[in-house]
Amino acid sequence: MTPRILAVEPRPDFKLRLTLSSGEQRDFDCTPYLERGIFKALKDVQAFQRAYVAFDTVCWPGELDLAPETLLARSVVVPAGGEATAMRR
């Protein structure tokens, strides 16, 4: 069963710390998306910091969101008490 995204913590380096229903935490790097279409608005740190979880994915005001499949596939595991590793699912 695919874990659900329960919480998001926007980080100052344009990364999202995701908390999953499995208890795992993962980091997703948004910087590659900040030059694409509607996501350019998220280059504003205040706008980026307004991330929230709805419908099992990460959203921002203005109907911006990332597919949960993308978030899970392209994020890296954060070991307990540590920083993210390069391991990908």
N, C-alpha and C positions, 0 to 999 in steps of 0.2 A: 504494500500500500504506500502510495506517495505521501510524504509528510506535508502537512499544511503549514503555511506561514502564519504564525500567531502574533508576532511583534516585529517592529522595525526600529532601529536606532540609526538615524542619519549621522554619519561621522564627518569631521571637518575636511577630510581629504576626498570628498565625493564618493565615499564608500557607504554601503548600507550594511549594518550588522543585523542579520536576520535570526530570529528565534523560531525554531520549527516545532511542530507538535511531537516530534521524536525526542525533543530535549536538546538536539544538536543546535549549535550556533554556526552560522556561515557568514562570510563577507562577500559582498558583490560590489565590484568596481564599476561605477557609472561613467567614469571619464570617457570611455570610447563612444558613449551615446550622446554626450553633451554637444557634439557638433552636428547632430542629425535632427532635421526638421523641428518638430514641436518640442523636442527635448532641449533645445538651445536655451529655453527659458530657465532651465534648472542650473545653468552656469551661475545664476544669482544665488549666492550661499543661503540667503534668507528663504528663497523659494524652495531650494533643495531640502532645507531643514524642516519643511512642512510635510514631509512624507508620513503616510499613515497606512495601516492595513485595512483593506476592505475586500470582500469577496475572495479571500485567500491569496491576495497579491498586494503589492506595494503600489500606492496611488499618491497623487498630488492634486491639489485644487486645480481646476481647469480641465478636468477629465483626462489627465495624464496618468498612465499606468504602464507597468512592465508585465509581460506574461509570466505567470508563476513558473512555467516550464523553463523559461530563459533564466530566471533568478536561480532556480535550483541547479540547472545544468552548468551555469557559468560562474557560480560562486565557489568559494574555497572554505574548507572546514576550519573552524577556530577551535584549537584544542582547549580543554578545560584550563582556565587561568592563563591563556597565552594569546598570541597573535595568530592570524590566519596562516595556513601553510599553502603550498602550491598544489596540494592534492585536489583533484577534481573528480566529480562523480561521472 
